[in-house]
Structure formats: C-alpha cells, structure tokens
Amino acid sequence: MSDREFKPLNIAVLVISDSRTEKTDKSGKLLVRRLEEAGHRLYEKAIVPDDISRIRATVSRWCADADADAVLATGGTGVTGRDGTPEAVSVLFDKEIEGFGELFRYLSYQEIGTSSLQSRALAGVANGTYIFCLPGSSGACATGWDNIISQQLDYRTRPCNLVELMPRLKES
C-alpha cells in the first residue's frame, strides 16, 4: 500500500443462477460483504437466470450509468450448455483484460488443481465500467476478490491499479 487516500467505488453485484434466490445465494453475499468491508459501496445487486439476454441487459444497464464503477458477476462461467456469462458480457467490452482470467486460473489451480481449466473467468471494460466475471462458487469468488480484484480496485495499490486508470477509460 501507499500514502494515497482510498477511493471508494460504486460496485454492482450480479448473481447468475437458475436456482439461487436471495435466501440461498452465498457467492453474491460474499462479494457484497467483501466490497463493503473494503470501503466500497454496493451500487446494486441482482440475481438473474442463466440467460444470455437477461445477463447482457442487466450488465448493459449498469454500464450505461456513469455512477456504476464496476460490476462483479458470479456464475455462468463454466462449460455446460446453460453457462453463457462470457458470451453475454464479452460483446460489451471495449477492451478485454486477458490477464484477469489467466491470473484467476493460475491461483485457482493452486487450490483445486486441473479443475481450474473449466473456468472461463474473464474481465474487461465497457463504457468506462470494469466488469469481472467469476465462477459461481463462493470459494472462487473469495479467490478472485481476495487475491486480484480487491487490490486492483484499491487506489493505494502500487505500482499500479485499475482505479488510477478510470479517468482515462473513455479516451479516444
């Protein structure tokens, strides 16, 4: 960390699941708790089914609002027929952050071995909003937040972080 002052962000949380409800959701609640403990603000939370149109519409609405700084999506990143989060979200990206998925799978490999290859975790920027797509398990969400996202969404992280780039995301 550094002598920089923390800059709280407005972060939306999207749970993608055909079966989870607000009562049974663990991953979204974990992300909300982690982001609030870090000093960020919950912009909005939603649970939508594994439906490409619904996922894309929700993320698009958040990215269209200048008050939403980041989106954390959990679920739908696997390889089954219903897993469509990457297809729903990647078309919205102005830029993909390839290193996020690579780093997530590397860290995940240390925890769950070769099962990590089933994850299609990804991140990118859409209309000046950061989007992070994580697997649906609470363990995967903890790995992604604790080891990658929390540091990159903290202005105090050196030598660099994603927050300091925010004023330049819409440059042309």
C-alpha contacts under 8 A as a table, 3 or more apart, distances in Angstrom:
res1	aa1	res2	aa2	distance
1	M	156	R	5.27
1	M	157	T	5.06
1	M	158	R	6.24
2	S	156	R	5.30
2	S	157	T	6.74
2	S	158	R	6.88
3	D	156	R	7.09
4	R	155	Y	7.06
4	R	156	R	5.20
5	E	155	Y	7.35
5	E	156	R	6.63
6	F	154	D	6.64
6	F	155	Y	5.85
6	F	156	R	6.18
7	K	154	D	7.05
7	K	155	Y	6.12
8	P	39	G	5.89
8	P	40	H	4.50
8	P	41	R	6.74
9	L	40	H	5.06
9	L	41	R	6.06
9	L	68	A	7.94
9	L	69	D	5.96
9	L	70	A	7.53
9	L	153	L	7.89
10	N	40	H	6.31
10	N	41	R	4.90
10	N	42	L	5.80
10	N	43	Y	4.99
10	N	67	D	6.76
10	N	68	A	5.35
10	N	69	D	5.29
10	N	70	A	6.67
11	I	35	L	7.73
11	I	40	H	7.09
11	I	41	R	6.15
11	I	42	L	5.16
11	I	43	Y	5.05
11	I	44	E	7.28
11	I	68	A	6.19
11	I	69	D	5.89
11	I	70	A	4.79
11	I	71	V	5.61
11	I	72	L	7.19
12	A	42	L	5.89
12	A	43	Y	4.84
12	A	44	E	4.79
12	A	45	K	5.72
12	A	62	W	7.59
12	A	68	A	6.98
12	A	70	A	6.28
12	A	71	V	4.68
12	A	72	L	6.14
13	V	28	G	6.48
13	V	31	L	7.26
13	V	32	V	7.03
13	V	42	L	7.60
13	V	43	Y	7.89
13	V	44	E	6.40
13	V	45	K	4.70
13	V	46	A	6.54
13	V	71	V	5.82
13	V	72	L	4.82
13	V	73	A	5.81
13	V	74	T	7.88
14	L	28	G	7.06
14	L	45	K	5.80
14	L	46	A	5.06
14	L	47	I	5.87
14	L	48	V	7.43
14	L	71	V	7.25
14	L	72	L	6.15
14	L	73	A	4.52
14	L	74	T	6.28
15	V	25	D	7.99
15	V	27	S	7.58
15	V	28	G	5.82
15	V	45	K	7.84
15	V	46	A	6.22
15	V	47	I	4.59
15	V	48	V	6.31
15	V	73	A	5.88
15	V	74	T	5.07
15	V	75	G	6.25
15	V	136	G	7.76
16	I	47	I	5.90
16	I	48	V	5.14
16	I	49	P	5.46
16	I	50	D	5.65
16	I	55	I	7.43
16	I	73	A	7.17
16	I	74	T	6.00
16	I	75	G	4.81
16	I	76	G	6.08
16	I	85	T	7.86
16	I	136	G	7.59
17	S	20	R	5.62
17	S	47	I	7.04
17	S	48	V	6.20
17	S	49	P	4.72
17	S	50	D	5.44
17	S	75	G	6.35
17	S	76	G	7.17
18	D	48	V	7.41
18	D	49	P	4.49
18	D	50	D	5.76
19	S	49	P	7.70
20	R	23	K	7.74
20	R	24	T	5.55
20	R	25	D	5.48
20	R	47	I	7.72
21	T	24	T	5.17
21	T	25	D	5.69
21	T	47	I	7.14
22	E	25	D	5.34
22	E	47	I	7.55
25	D	28	G	6.14
25	D	29	K	6.53
26	K	29	K	5.25
26	K	30	L	6.10
26	K	138	S	6.17
27	S	30	L	5.07
27	S	31	L	6.32
27	S	74	T	6.91
27	S	136	G	6.46
27	S	137	S	6.06
27	S	138	S	4.34
27	S	141	C	6.34
28	G	31	L	5.13
28	G	32	V	6.18
28	G	45	K	7.98
28	G	74	T	6.93
28	G	138	S	7.98
29	K	32	V	5.07
29	K	33	R	6.05
30	L	33	R	5.14
30	L	34	R	6.07
30	L	138	S	6.82
30	L	141	C	7.46
30	L	142	A	7.40
31	L	34	R	5.07
31	L	35	L	6.04
31	L	72	L	7.74
31	L	141	C	6.84
31	L	142	A	7.58
31	L	145	W	7.39
32	V	35	L	5.33
32	V	36	E	6.10
32	V	42	L	6.71
33	R	36	E	5.29
33	R	37	E	6.00
34	R	37	E	5.11
34	R	38	A	6.17
34	R	145	W	7.59
35	L	38	A	5.10
35	L	39	G	6.55
35	L	40	H	5.39
35	L	41	R	7.08
35	L	42	L	7.46
35	L	150	S	7.68
36	E	39	G	5.09
36	E	40	H	5.06
36	E	41	R	5.89
36	E	42	L	6.97
37	E	40	H	7.42
38	A	150	S	7.60
42	L	45	K	7.38
43	Y	68	A	6.51
48	V	51	D	7.61
48	V	54	R	6.72
48	V	55	I	6.68
49	P	54	R	7.34
49	P	55	I	7.70
50	D	54	R	7.93
50	D	55	I	7.35
50	D	76	G	6.36
50	D	82	R	5.98
50	D	83	D	6.44
50	D	84	G	6.59
50	D	85	T	7.53
51	D	54	R	5.41
51	D	55	I	6.11
51	D	82	R	7.55
51	D	84	G	6.92
52	I	55	I	5.20
52	I	56	R	6.00
52	I	84	G	5.75
52	I	85	T	6.64
52	I	87	E	7.06
52	I	88	A	4.84
53	S	56	R	5.20
53	S	57	A	6.00
53	S	88	A	6.89
54	R	57	A	5.12
54	R	58	T	6.19
55	I	58	T	5.36
55	I	59	V	6.26
55	I	85	T	6.96
55	I	88	A	6.17
55	I	89	V	7.46
56	R	59	V	5.28
56	R	60	S	5.83
56	R	88	A	5.04
56	R	89	V	5.84
56	R	92	L	7.97
57	A	60	S	5.07
57	A	61	R	6.08
58	T	61	R	5.25
58	T	62	W	6.45
59	V	62	W	5.19
59	V	63	C	6.14
59	V	71	V	7.46
59	V	89	V	7.38
60	S	63	C	5.06
60	S	64	A	6.08
60	S	92	L	7.43
61	R	64	A	5.20
61	R	65	D	6.77
62	W	65	D	5.42
62	W	68	A	6.06
62	W	71	V	7.80
63	C	66	A	7.14
63	C	68	A	6.47
63	C	126	A	6.46
63	C	127	N	6.03
63	C	128	G	7.45
63	C	129	T	5.69
64	A	127	N	6.94
65	D	68	A	5.74
66	A	69	D	7.30
66	A	128	G	7.99
68	A	71	V	7.65
68	A	129	T	6.71
69	D	128	G	7.46
69	D	129	T	5.05
69	D	130	Y	6.44
70	A	129	T	5.17
70	A	130	Y	4.45
70	A	131	I	5.68
70	A	132	F	7.84
71	V	129	T	7.33
71	V	130	Y	6.17
71	V	131	I	4.67
71	V	132	F	6.18
72	L	131	I	6.11
72	L	132	F	5.01
72	L	133	C	6.17
72	L	134	L	7.50
73	A	131	I	7.50
73	A	132	F	6.07
73	A	133	C	4.69
73	A	134	L	5.98
74	T	77	T	7.94
74	T	133	C	5.90
74	T	134	L	4.72
74	T	135	P	5.34
74	T	136	G	4.80
74	T	137	S	7.79
74	T	141	C	7.19
75	G	78	G	7.89
75	G	83	D	7.82
75	G	85	T	7.28
75	G	133	C	7.59
75	G	134	L	6.28
75	G	135	P	4.70
75	G	136	G	3.68
75	G	137	S	7.46
76	G	82	R	7.18
76	G	83	D	4.13
76	G	84	G	5.53
76	G	85	T	4.94
76	G	86	P	7.72
76	G	135	P	6.61
76	G	136	G	6.82
77	T	83	D	5.68
77	T	84	G	6.68
77	T	85	T	5.64
77	T	86	P	6.35
77	T	119	S	5.89
77	T	120	R	4.97
77	T	121	A	5.89
77	T	133	C	7.28
77	T	134	L	6.72
77	T	135	P	5.37
77	T	136	G	7.61
78	G	83	D	5.51
78	G	118	Q	5.77
78	G	119	S	5.27
78	G	120	R	5.97
78	G	135	P	7.10
79	V	83	D	5.99
79	V	118	Q	6.48
79	V	119	S	7.62
79	V	120	R	7.75
80	T	83	D	5.35
81	G	84	G	7.70
84	G	87	E	5.29
84	G	88	A	6.05
85	T	88	A	5.00
85	T	89	V	6.01
85	T	133	C	7.48
86	P	89	V	5.31
86	P	90	S	5.51
86	P	120	R	7.10
86	P	121	A	7.70
86	P	122	L	7.16
86	P	133	C	7.60
87	E	90	S	5.75
87	E	91	V	6.93
88	A	91	V	6.70
88	A	92	L	7.90
89	V	92	L	5.49
89	V	93	F	7.10
90	S	93	F	5.34
90	S	96	E	7.61
90	S	124	G	7.61
92	L	126	A	5.80
93	F	96	E	6.08
93	F	124	G	5.71
93	F	125	V	5.34
93	F	126	A	4.58
93	F	127	N	7.90
94	D	124	G	7.40
94	D	125	V	5.71
94	D	126	A	5.15
94	D	127	N	6.99
95	K	124	G	5.53
95	K	125	V	5.33
95	K	126	A	7.13
96	E	122	L	7.87
96	E	123	A	6.05
96	E	124	G	4.03
96	E	125	V	6.40
97	I	100	F	5.88
97	I	101	G	7.85
97	I	122	L	7.30
97	I	123	A	5.27
97	I	124	G	4.79
97	I	125	V	7.56
98	E	101	G	5.89
98	E	102	E	6.61
98	E	122	L	6.95
98	E	123	A	6.98
98	E	124	G	7.81
99	G	102	E	5.02
99	G	103	L	5.83
100	F	103	L	5.22
100	F	104	F	5.93
100	F	121	A	7.74
100	F	122	L	6.11
100	F	123	A	6.03
100	F	148	I	7.81
101	G	104	F	5.03
101	G	105	R	6.10
101	G	120	R	7.06
101	G	121	A	5.05
101	G	122	L	4.68
101	G	123	A	6.91
102	E	105	R	5.37
102	E	106	Y	6.24
103	L	106	Y	5.02
103	L	107	L	6.21
104	F	107	L	5.25
104	F	108	S	5.94
104	F	121	A	7.17
104	F	143	T	7.69
104	F	144	G	6.31
104	F	148	I	7.66
105	R	108	S	4.84
105	R	109	Y	5.85
105	R	116	S	5.67
105	R	117	L	6.89
105	R	119	S	7.11
105	R	121	A	7.76
106	Y	109	Y	5.15
106	Y	110	Q	6.72
106	Y	116	S	7.95
107	L	110	Q	5.33
107	L	111	E	6.89
107	L	143	T	7.43
108	S	111	E	5.11
108	S	112	I	5.96
108	S	113	G	7.20
108	S	116	S	5.69
108	S	140	A	7.38
108	S	143	T	7.18
109	Y	112	I	5.25
109	Y	113	G	4.30
109	Y	114	T	6.02
109	Y	115	S	7.26
109	Y	116	S	5.27
109	Y	117	L	7.99
110	Q	113	G	5.90
112	I	115	S	5.97
112	I	116	S	6.33
113	G	116	S	6.14
114	T	117	L	5.88
115	S	118	Q	5.86
115	S	119	S	8.00
116	S	119	S	5.68
117	L	120	R	7.80
119	S	135	P	6.63
120	R	135	P	7.80
121	A	132	F	7.79
121	A	133	C	5.39
121	A	134	L	5.08
121	A	135	P	6.43
122	L	132	F	6.14
122	L	133	C	5.27
122	L	134	L	7.12
123	A	130	Y	7.36
123	A	131	I	5.37
123	A	132	F	4.37
123	A	133	C	5.96
124	G	130	Y	5.89
124	G	131	I	5.37
124	G	132	F	6.79
125	V	128	G	6.02
125	V	129	T	5.42
125	V	130	Y	4.59
125	V	131	I	6.00
125	V	169	L	7.93
126	A	129	T	5.22
126	A	130	Y	6.56
126	A	131	I	7.32
127	N	169	L	7.75
127	N	170	K	6.78
128	G	166	M	6.90
128	G	169	L	5.13
128	G	170	K	5.76
134	L	140	A	6.86
134	L	141	C	6.23
134	L	144	G	7.04
135	P	140	A	5.92
135	P	141	C	6.86
136	G	140	A	7.02
136	G	141	C	7.21
137	S	140	A	5.26
137	S	141	C	6.38
138	S	141	C	4.96
138	S	142	A	6.10
139	G	142	A	5.10
139	G	143	T	6.20
140	A	143	T	5.02
140	A	144	G	6.11
141	C	144	G	5.13
141	C	145	W	5.98
142	A	145	W	5.25
142	A	146	D	5.60
142	A	147	N	7.95
143	T	146	D	5.42
143	T	147	N	5.70
143	T	148	I	7.69
144	G	147	N	5.67
144	G	148	I	5.51
144	G	149	I	6.10
145	W	148	I	5.69
145	W	149	I	4.69
145	W	150	S	5.29
146	D	149	I	6.75
146	D	150	S	5.82
146	D	151	Q	7.79
147	N	150	S	6.94
147	N	151	Q	7.25
148	I	151	Q	5.76
148	I	152	Q	6.34
149	I	152	Q	5.12
149	I	153	L	5.96
150	S	153	L	5.33
150	S	154	D	6.29
151	Q	154	D	5.16
151	Q	157	T	6.00
151	Q	161	N	7.27
152	Q	155	Y	7.53
152	Q	157	T	6.87
152	Q	160	C	7.91
152	Q	161	N	4.67
152	Q	162	L	5.27
152	Q	163	V	7.00
153	L	161	N	6.66
153	L	162	L	5.93
153	L	163	V	5.58
154	D	157	T	5.73
154	D	161	N	6.83
154	D	162	L	7.81
154	D	163	V	6.53
155	Y	161	N	6.29
155	Y	162	L	7.62
155	Y	163	V	5.39
155	Y	164	E	6.22
156	R	161	N	7.91
157	T	160	C	6.11
157	T	161	N	5.89
158	R	161	N	6.77
160	C	164	E	7.46
161	N	164	E	6.03
161	N	165	L	7.36
162	L	165	L	5.33
162	L	166	M	6.74
163	V	166	M	5.31
164	E	167	P	7.16
165	L	168	R	5.52
165	L	169	L	6.42
166	M	169	L	5.30
167	P	170	K	7.54
168	R	171	E	5.45
